Amino acid sequence: MEKSRRPDTIRENYLFSRVYSKGKSCFGRYIAVYYLKDRREGGTRIGITVSKSRGKAVVRNRIKRRMRESLRLLYPLMKENYLIVAVARQAAAGATFAQINDELAELLNRAALLDIK
């Protein structure tokens, strides 16, 4: 099955809670990644969280846009059937896109979620 360009997103609160409580995690300077093997078939689903303590709406939306684009670029390399939640940390407010992209790739690789051959 060929992966679509746009990853499916997690929108339900119970899925976020399940990933946080039962999943595993990897932490970096800018981002924390939580992941859990999904029981549902049909691809990997991704959620992005940026807390209000990270800044005002403009700053939070900038962080989310950068994380979303980075995950979109990495999505074709990701393993199937996982729930992944990326959480912005305080330092993400001052990070560039390249820093966020590099860290997300490193964290997903460390978590063995990238299917690199």
C-alpha positions in Angstrom: 0.0 0.0 0.0 1.5 3.3 -1.1 1.4 6.0 1.6 -0.6 9.2 0.9 1.1 12.5 1.0 -0.8 13.7 4.0 -0.8 11.7 7.2 -3.9 10.9 9.1 -4.3 13.0 12.3 -5.3 12.1 15.8 -8.2 14.3 16.9 -9.8 12.3 19.7 -8.8 13.0 23.3 -9.0 9.4 24.3 -6.3 8.5 21.7 -3.9 11.1 23.0 -4.5 9.9 26.6 -3.9 6.3 25.5 -0.6 7.2 23.8 0.5 9.2 26.9 -0.4 6.5 29.4 0.4 3.2 27.6 3.0 4.3 25.0 6.7 4.8 25.0 8.5 8.1 24.7 11.7 9.8 23.4 12.7 13.3 24.4 14.8 15.9 22.7 15.6 19.6 23.3 12.7 20.9 21.3 10.2 18.0 21.0 9.0 15.0 23.0 7.6 12.1 20.9 5.2 9.6 22.4 4.3 6.5 20.3 2.1 3.4 20.6 1.5 0.4 18.3 -2.1 0.9 16.9 -4.6 -1.9 17.0 -6.4 -0.4 14.0 -5.1 -1.2 10.5 -4.8 1.6 8.0 -1.7 3.5 8.6 0.1 5.7 11.1 -1.8 8.5 12.7 -0.1 11.6 14.0 -1.0 14.2 16.6 0.7 17.5 17.5 0.4 19.3 20.8 1.6 22.8 21.7 0.7 24.0 25.2 -0.4 27.5 25.9 2.6 28.0 28.1 4.8 27.9 24.9 3.7 31.4 23.9 0.8 33.3 22.3 -1.2 32.0 19.4 1.2 33.3 16.7 4.1 31.5 18.3 2.1 28.3 18.9 0.9 28.2 15.4 4.4 28.7 14.0 5.6 25.8 16.0 2.7 23.6 14.8 3.3 24.5 11.2 7.0 23.6 11.4 6.2 20.3 13.2 3.4 19.5 10.8 5.7 20.1 7.7 8.5 18.1 9.2 6.2 15.1 9.9 4.8 15.4 6.4 8.2 15.1 5.0 9.1 12.1 7.2 5.7 10.4 6.8 6.7 8.2 3.8 9.6 6.7 5.8 7.5 5.9 8.9 6.4 2.4 9.9 2.8 1.4 9.5 0.1 1.2 12.2 1.4 3.5 15.0 -0.1 6.3 17.0 2.5 9.1 17.3 2.1 12.3 19.3 4.7 15.1 19.0 4.7 17.6 21.9 6.5 20.9 21.6 8.8 21.8 24.5 9.7 25.3 25.7 12.8 25.6 23.5 10.8 24.9 20.4 9.5 28.5 20.4 13.0 29.7 19.3 13.9 26.8 17.1 14.3 27.0 13.3 12.6 24.6 10.9 15.9 22.8 10.3 16.4 22.2 14.0 12.9 20.9 14.5 13.2 18.7 11.4 16.5 17.3 12.4 15.3 16.6 15.9 12.1 14.9 14.8 14.0 12.7 12.4 16.5 11.8 15.2 13.7 11.0 17.7 11.7 8.9 15.3 14.9 7.0 14.3 15.8 6.5 18.0 12.2 5.1 18.6 12.7 2.8 15.6 9.7 4.3 13.8 11.5 5.1 10.6 11.5 2.3 8.0 15.0 3.1 6.6 16.5 0.4 4.5 
